[in-house]
C-alpha cells in the first residue's frame, strides 16, 4: 500500500454497512433494492465519504489504484466475458436427471480453469436452467453451480480466477497452479458426490407429471453463435500476454503503471466484434440483458472503495495475526476472501507471507503456504454472494428464470454447512 497515515479502525464501518445492505435490503425492501440505480446510490452514499477521508489522510494513491487499476479492469474483464458468452446459444434440452446434472457441473468445473469462472458461469448457467425448467426443486443445483463452476473449478490456471492471475503477475510461474490438481480433484469430487446424492433425493420429490414432461421434452444439444468462442479466446490471450511479463508492455508499464489499462479498450473491442458478428436473435434466445453486469458494476464500485481501509489495515497489521502454518494462511485468506474481493485479499496475504524473500525463493521455501493462500482465495470466494463476481451474476440470472434464491444470510448458511466440512478435510490432508 502507498505511504500516508494509517486509517482509523472506524473507517471500515462503511464497508460493513454495505455488506449489511446486501444482506438485509433484499429482505426488507426487495422492490426498491431491485433497482441498480438504488444499489449505485447506496454505493456512493457509503463510498464517497470514505474516498474523501482517504484523500484527507494522504491515501489518494491507494484510492486511485483501487478504482482505476483494479476496479475498471475488473469490471471490463467481467463485462467482456459476460457479453461475449451471452452470444453463445447452447440449444437443446437434455433430461435433467441427477447423473446428467452432475456431468454438467463437472464440465463446468473443468472449463472454469480455462475460460475463467465468469466465462464458464455465463456460458453454462442458462442451458443448465433450461434443462431443469420442468423440475420444481432446482435451488440446490444453482447453489452447487456457484460453488463449483463460479469458484472452485477455477483453481488450475491463472486464467481461472483473478487472485491467481495477480500471483502470475507477481512472478508465480504460469504452470505452478497445476500442482494444485490433487486439491482440485478431491474437493470437486466430494462436492459432486454430495450433489448427486442430494439431487437423487430431490428428483424423487418431483411429481410424475413433471418427470414425464422432462423426459419427453428432449432436444439434442447444438451450439449457435460459435464465432464468440474466438472472441472468448481473444479475452484469454489479452489476459495472458498483454501484461508486464512481456515486452514491450513490461517496459511501458514500468515507465507508467497506467499502461496496464491497455487491456480495457481491447476488451471493449472484443465486445463490439461480438455484437456485430452475432445475430440479435441469439442473445434474445438467451434472455440476455445487461442487468447482472450492471448490478455487479453498481455494487462493486462501493465495495472496492469502502474496502480500501480494511486492506490497508490488514497489510499493516497482518503480521499480528500469528500466521505461521499453511492451514492458518488457508483460513485467514479464505475468511477475508469471503467478504472482501478475493483478488486484493490474495495479494495482501501473498505479500505478508513473502516478507523479504524474492518470489522464486518464496515458492521454493514455502510452497505449502502459497498453496494455502491460493486455495483459500479461490475456494472461499464461494462462501458468500460477494466473494466472487460470478456468484452475483448467477443468482441474478437464476432469479430471472423465476427461481427463488436464498438471501445473503441463507446462502451463507448453505455454504457453511456444505463447504466448510469439505474444506477442513481437504486442508488436513493436503496442507
C-alpha positions in Angstrom: 0.0 0.0 0.0 1.1 3.6 -0.6 2.5 5.9 2.1 0.1 8.0 4.1 -1.5 8.0 7.6 -2.9 4.7 8.9 -6.7 4.7 8.5 -8.7 4.7 11.8 -10.4 1.4 12.6 -13.8 3.1 12.4 -13.2 3.7 8.7 -14.1 0.1 8.0 -17.7 0.8 9.2 -19.0 1.8 5.7 -17.6 -1.5 4.3 -19.5 -3.4 7.0 -22.6 -1.3 6.2 -22.5 -2.1 2.5 -22.3 -5.8 3.4 -25.3 -5.4 5.7 -27.2 -3.6 2.9 -26.6 -6.5 0.5 -27.7 -9.0 3.2 -30.7 -7.2 4.6 -32.3 -4.9 2.0 -33.4 -7.7 -0.4 -35.4 -9.0 2.6 -37.0 -5.7 3.8 -37.1 -3.6 0.7 -37.0 -6.1 -2.2 -38.7 -3.9 -4.8 -36.5 -0.8 -4.0 -33.3 -2.8 -3.9 -34.0 -4.5 -7.2 -33.2 -1.2 -9.0 -29.5 -1.0 -9.9 -29.8 2.8 -9.7 -30.6 2.4 -6.0 -27.7 0.0 -5.5 -25.4 2.6 -7.0 -26.9 5.3 -4.7 -26.0 3.1 -1.7 -22.5 2.6 -3.1 -22.0 6.3 -3.5 -23.5 7.3 -0.1 -21.1 4.9 1.7 -18.2 5.2 -0.7 -17.8 9.0 -1.3 -17.2 9.8 2.4 -14.5 7.1 2.7 -12.9 8.4 -0.6 -12.8 11.9 0.9 -11.4 10.6 4.2 -8.7 8.6 2.4 -7.6 11.6 0.4 -7.5 13.7 3.6 -5.0 11.3 5.3 -2.8 11.1 2.2 -4.1 7.9 0.8 -5.2 9.2 -2.5 -2.8 6.8 -4.4 -4.4 3.8 -2.7 -7.8 5.0 -3.7 -6.7 5.8 -7.3 -5.0 2.4 -7.6 -8.1 0.6 -6.3 -10.6 2.4 -8.7 -8.5 2.9 -11.8 -6.1 -0.1 -11.8 -8.3 -2.6 -10.0 -12.0 -1.8 -10.4 -12.0 -0.7 -14.0 -10.0 -3.7 -15.4 -12.0 -6.0 -13.1 -15.4 -4.8 -14.4 -14.2 -4.6 -18.0 -13.0 -8.2 -18.0 -16.2 -9.4 -16.4 -18.2 -7.4 -19.0 -16.3 -8.9 -21.9 -16.8 -12.5 -20.6 -20.4 -11.8 -19.8 -21.4 -10.1 -23.1 -19.4 -12.5 -25.4 -20.6 -15.6 -23.7 -24.2 -14.2 -23.8 -24.0 -14.5 -27.6 -23.4 -18.3 -27.5 -26.6 -20.2 -27.6 -26.4 -23.8 -26.3 -29.7 -25.2 -27.7 -31.3 -28.4 -26.6 -33.0 -29.8 -23.5 -31.4 -32.9 -22.1 -33.1 -34.9 -19.4 -32.5 -33.2 -16.0 -31.6 -36.4 -14.3 -29.1 -36.4 -11.3 -26.4 -38.0 -13.4 -26.8 -35.5 -16.3 -26.8 -32.6 -13.9 -23.7 -33.9 -12.2 -21.9 -34.3 -15.5 -22.9 -30.8 -16.4 -21.4 -29.4 -13.2 -18.2 -31.5 -13.8 -17.8 -30.0 -17.3 -18.3 -26.5 -15.9 -15.7 -27.1 -13.2 -13.1 -28.1 -15.8 -14.0 -25.2 -18.2 -13.7 -22.6 -15.3 -9.9 -23.0 -15.2 -9.5 -22.3 -18.9 -12.1 -19.6 -19.8 -12.4 -18.2 -16.2 -15.1 -18.7 -13.6 -17.1 -15.8 -15.1 -16.9 -17.1 -18.7 -17.8 -20.7 -17.7 -20.7 -19.4 -15.5 -22.2 -17.2 -18.1 -21.8 -19.8 -20.8 -23.4 -22.7 -18.9 -25.9 -21.3 -16.4 -28.7 -20.7 -18.9 -28.6 -24.2 -20.6 -28.5 -25.8 -17.1 -31.5 -23.8 -16.0 -33.3 -24.6 -19.3 -32.7 -28.3 -18.9 -34.1 -28.1 -15.4 -37.0 -25.9 -16.2 -39.5 -28.8 -16.0 -38.4 -29.5 -12.4 -39.6 -27.8 -9.3 -36.6 -28.5 -7.0 -33.6 -26.7 -8.6 -32.3 -24.2 -6.0 -29.6 -26.7 -4.8 -28.4 -27.2 -8.4 -27.8 -23.4 -8.7 -26.0 -23.4 -5.3 -23.7 -26.2 -6.4 -23.2 -24.4 -9.7 -22.0 -21.3 -7.8 -19.7 -23.5 -5.6 -18.1 -25.5 -8.4 -18.3 -23.5 -11.7 -18.2 -19.9 -10.3 -15.4 -20.6 -7.8 -13.7 -23.9 -7.0 -13.3 -25.0 -10.6 -11.1 -22.0 -11.5 -8.1 -23.2 -9.4 -5.9 -24.8 -12.1 -4.6 -21.8 -14.1 -4.0 -18.1 -13.6 -6.8 -17.5 -16.2 -9.3 -19.3 -13.9 -9.7 -16.8 -11.1 -8.4 -13.2 -10.6 -6.3 -13.9 -7.5 -4.2 -16.5 -9.3 -3.8 -14.0 -12.2 -2.4 -11.5 -9.7 0.0 -14.1 -8.4 1.1 -14.8 -12.0 1.8 -11.1 -12.5 3.8 -11.1 -9.3 6.1 -13.8 -10.7 4.4 -17.1 -9.9 5.1 -19.4 -13.0 2.0 -19.9 -15.2 2.1 -23.7 -14.7 2.6 -23.6 -10.9 -1.1 -23.8 -10.2 -1.3 -27.2 -11.9 0.4 -28.6 -8.8 -2.9 -27.9 -7.0 -4.7 -30.5 -9.2 -5.0 -33.1 -6.3 -6.7 -30.5 -4.1 -9.0 -29.5 -7.0 -9.8 -33.2 -7.8 -10.5 -34.1 -4.2 -12.8 -31.0 -3.5 -14.6 -31.1 -6.8 -15.1 -34.9 -6.5 -16.5 -34.8 -3.0 -18.9 -31.9 -3.8 -20.1 -33.7 -7.0 -20.8 -36.8 -4.9 -22.8 -34.8 -2.3 -24.6 -33.0 -5.1 -25.5 -36.3 -6.9 -27.0 -37.8 -3.6 -28.9 -34.6 -2.9 -30.3 -34.4 -6.5 -31.3 -38.1 -6.4 -33.4 -37.2 -3.3 -34.8 -34.0 -4.9 -35.6 -35.9 -8.2 -37.8 -38.4 -6.3 -39.8 -35.5 -4.8 -40.7 -34.2 -8.3 -44.3 -35.0 -9.5 -44.8 -37.8 -12.1 -46.2 -35.2 -14.4 -43.0 -33.0 -14.2 -40.8 -36.1 -14.7 -42.7 -37.2 -17.8 -42.5 -33.6 -19.1 -38.8 -33.5 -18.6 -38.3 -36.9 -20.3 -40.5 -36.2 -23.3 -39.4 -32.6 -24.0 -35.9 -33.6 -25.0 -34.0 -31.8 -27.7 -30.4 -32.6 -29.0 -27.7 -30.3 -27.9 -26.5 -27.8 -30.6 -24.4 -24.6 -30.4 -25.1 -21.4 -32.2 -23.0 -18.1 -32.2 -19.8 -20.2 -32.0 -17.8 -17.3 -33.5 -17.9 -15.9 -30.0 -15.5 -18.7 -28.9 -12.9 -16.8 -31.0 -13.7 -13.6 -29.1 -13.5 -15.5 -25.8 -10.1 -16.8 -26.8 -9.2 -13.2 -27.5 -10.1 -12.3 -23.9 -7.9 -15.2 -22.6 -4.9 -14.1 -24.8 -5.2 -10.5 -23.7 -5.2 -11.5 -20.1 -2.4 -14.0 -20.6 0.0 -11.9 -22.7 -0.7 -8.2 -22.6 0.8 -7.5 -19.2 4.1 -6.7 -17.5 5.6 -10.1 -18.0 6.1 -9.5 -21.7 7.8 -6.8 -23.8 7.0 -4.2 -24.9 4.4 -3.9 -22.2 6.9 -4.7 -19.5 8.9 -1.5 -20.3 5.8 0.6 -20.8 4.2 -0.5 -17.5 7.4 0.1 -15.6 7.6 3.6 -17.0 3.9 4.3 -16.2 1.6 1.8 -14.4 -1.4 3.2 -16.2 -0.3 1.4 -19.3 -1.9 -1.7 -17.6 -5.2 -0.2 -18.7 -4.3 -1.1 -22.4 -6.4 -4.2 -21.8 -9.6 -2.3 -21.2 -10.1 -0.9 -24.8 -9.2 -4.3 -26.2 -11.9 -5.9 -24.1 -14.4 -3.4 -25.4 -13.2 -4.0 -29.0 -14.0 -7.7 -28.5 -17.4 -6.8 -27.1 -18.0 -4.7 -30.2 -16.8 -7.6 -32.5 -19.2 -9.9 -30.7 -22.1 -7.5 -31.2 -21.6 -7.1 -34.9 -20.9 -10.8 -35.6 -23.7 -12.3 -33.6 -27.3 -12.1 -34.7 -29.5 -10.3 -32.2 -31.8 -13.4 -32.0 -29.1 -15.4 -30.2 -29.0 -13.1 -27.2 -32.8 -12.8 -27.2 -32.9 -16.6 -27.1 -30.7 -16.5 -24.1 -33.0 -13.9 -22.5 -29.8 -11.9 -22.3 -29.9 -8.4 -20.7 -27.3 -6.2 -19.0 -28.9 -6.3 -15.6 -26.5 -8.8 -13.9 -23.3 -7.0 -15.1 -24.8 -3.6 -14.2 -25.6 -5.0 -10.7 -22.0 -6.0 -10.3 -20.7 -2.7 -11.5 -23.1 -0.7 -9.3 -22.4 -2.7 -6.1 -18.7 -3.4 -6.5 -17.7 0.3 -7.0 -18.9 0.8 -3.4 -17.3 -2.4 -2.3 -13.9 -1.6 -3.9 -13.9 2.0 -2.4 -15.0 1.0 1.1 -12.7 -2.0 1.3 -9.6 0.2 0.9 -9.2 1.0 4.7 -9.7 -2.7 5.5 -7.0 -3.7 3.0 -4.5 -1.1 4.3 -5.1 -2.1 7.9 -4.8 -5.8 7.0 -1.5 -5.0 5.3 -0.2 -3.0 8.3 -1.3 -5.4 11.0 -1.4 -8.7 9.1 1.8 -9.9 10.8 -0.1 -9.6 14.1 -2.5 -12.4 13.1 0.1 -15.0 14.0 0.1 -16.8 10.7 2.8 -19.4 10.6 1.3 -22.5 9.0 -0.3 -23.3 5.6 -3.7 -24.1 7.3 -3.7 -20.8 9.1 -3.0 -19.0 5.8 -5.7 -21.0 4.1 -8.3 -20.0 6.7 -7.2 -16.4 7.1 -7.1 -15.8 3.3 -10.4 -17.6 3.0 -12.2 -15.7 5.7 -11.3 -12.4 4.2 -11.9 -13.6 0.7 -15.5 -14.5 1.7 -16.3 -10.8 2.3 -13.6 -8.8 0.6 -12.9 -9.3 -3.1 -10.7 -12.3 -3.2 -8.1 -10.8 -5.6 -6.7 -8.0 -3.4 -7.0 -10.3 -0.4 -4.8 -12.8 -2.1 -2.3 -10.1 -2.8 -2.2 -8.9 0.8 -1.6 -12.3 2.3 0.9 -13.1 -0.5 2.9 -10.0 0.5 2.7 -10.9 4.2 3.9 -14.4 3.6 6.6 -13.4 1.1 8.3 -11.0 3.5 11.8 -10.1 2.3 12.1 -13.2 0.1 12.0 -13.0 -3.7 9.0 -14.7 -5.3 11.1 -17.6 -6.5 12.7 -18.0 -3.0 9.2 -17.9 -1.5 7.9 -20.5 -3.9 10.8 -22.8 -3.2 10.9 -22.4 0.6 7.2 -22.1 1.3 5.2 -23.9 -1.5 2.5 -25.1 1.0 1.9 -21.6 2.3 1.5 -20.3 -1.2 -0.9 -23.3 -1.8 -2.8 -22.3 1.3 -3.2 -18.7 0.1 -4.2 -19.8 -3.4 -6.8 -22.4 -2.1 -8.2 -20.0 0.5 -8.8 -17.2 -2.0 -10.3 -19.3 -4.8 -12.3 -21.9 -2.7 -13.7 -19.5 -0.1 -14.8 -17.0 -2.7 -17.8 -19.4 -2.8 -18.8 -18.7 0.8 -20.9 -15.6 0.0 -22.6 -13.9 -2.9 -19.9 -11.2 -2.9 -16.9 -13.5 -2.6 -16.5 -13.7 -6.3 -18.3 -11.6 -9.0 -19.9 -14.5 -10.9 -21.8 -15.5 -7.8 -23.9 -12.4 -8.0 -24.5 -12.8 -11.8 -25.6 -16.5 -11.5 -28.0 -15.6 -8.7 -29.4 -12.7 -10.8 -29.9 -14.9 -13.9 -31.5 -17.7 -11.8 -34.0 -15.2 -10.3 -34.8 -14.0 -13.9 -35.7 -17.7 -14.6 -38.2 -17.5 -11.7 -36.1 -19.4 -9.1 -36.4 -18.1 -5.6 -32.7 -18.0 -4.5 -31.7 -17.8 -0.8 -31.0 -14.5 0.8 -27.4 -13.4 1.6 -27.7 -15.0 5.0 -29.5 -18.0 3.7 -26.8 -18.7 1.2 -24.1 -18.3 3.9 -25.8 -21.0 6.0 -25.8 -23.4 3.0 -22.1 -22.6 2.2 -21.0 -23.1 5.8 -22.9 -26.4 6.2 -21.9 -27.9 2.8 -18.4 -26.4 2.0 -16.7 -26.0 5.4 -16.5 -29.7 6.3 -15.1 -30.5 2.8 -12.6 -27.6 3.1 -11.5 -28.8 6.5 -10.9 -32.3 5.4 -9.0 -31.1 2.3 -6.8 -28.8 4.3 -6.0 -31.5 6.9 -5.0 -33.9 4.0 -3.1 -31.6 1.7 -1.8 -28.7 3.9 
